[in-house]
Amino acid sequence: MSKLSPSLKALINAPFARPGAVPAPRTIRNVYEDVSKAAASNDTATTMTMNSPDSLNELYSVAAPKGDAVATAELMREVGLKCIGFNGVPRTINMLNAFRAALPEDIAAKLTKQGTRYPTQANIDDMNKRGQWLWKSIYHPFDEKLYNKLADSHPDLPIHILSSEYGALFADPPTTPAPAKVGRVLTSIVAVSCLRAQTGVGPQVLSHVFGLRKAYEDGSAEQEQPVQGGRWLASDEGSTWLLETVDRLVAAISEGQGSTYAPLRSKL
């Protein structure tokens, strides 16, 4: 295999490109403890977006003693997987790899090993139906209008979003183990948390804040295990708290430098 030149390697790893993960600040554990009302879902999504594996491990150490340690790891891992739809694949791979490596071996050994999202001729129709249901639940009464607008941009854009993201990823498969089920309400909380932490996607943040509210308006929230504080988070007061909590986590992890998701600092 050919080797890369030293100059090319140096360019790939140039400090201005910020090629590495964000270290956990010394104060992050205190911040997680202060905002523990958000539970693991909101904090996990924000931390995944900020690309800070060490901070995610600190979050687990705060959240695990408050419940079943294995169930907490399962939920955080599933939330992390769903972050693919908002943050992309590379950042999610790095974060989930680091999370798995940092788990105590006795906990990691008990995690589910069987995948639940492999598409087959027998399940693809149900998978697409779950995606269509979730799409409509979040965007109704503008779901068809939004679909058509996306199709104007590219005819395959809404097809990919509904089938590959909403159907195959965001909507929980029926065979998902109970501890790993994220559900309708927490999926909206994950969306708001990721998108707010990214910056630059205000219209999408707005859509998913409304989507969280609609989970209680259309009754879909009542079809799953109650989410503690979920109805309050869907209110004006609760959504304000959710956004401000994400902002606080971003500020803490970045030590005041803001989102690490998109900015590319000048090397000049």
Buried (B, 14 or more C-beta within 10 A) or exposed (E): EEEEEEEEEEEEEEEEEBEEBBEBBEEBBEBBEEBBEBBBBBBBBBBBBBBBBBBBBBBBEBBBEEEEBBBBBBBBBBBBBBBBBBBEEEBBEBBBEBBEEBBEEEBBEBBBEEEBBEEEEEBEEEBBEBBBBBBBBBBBEEBEEBBEEBEEEEEEBBBEBBBBBBBBBBBBBEEBEEBBBBBBBBBBBBBBBBBBBBBEBEEBBEBBBBBBBBBBEBEBBEEBEEBEBBBBBBEEEBBEBBBEBBBBBBBBBBEEEBBBBEEEEEEE
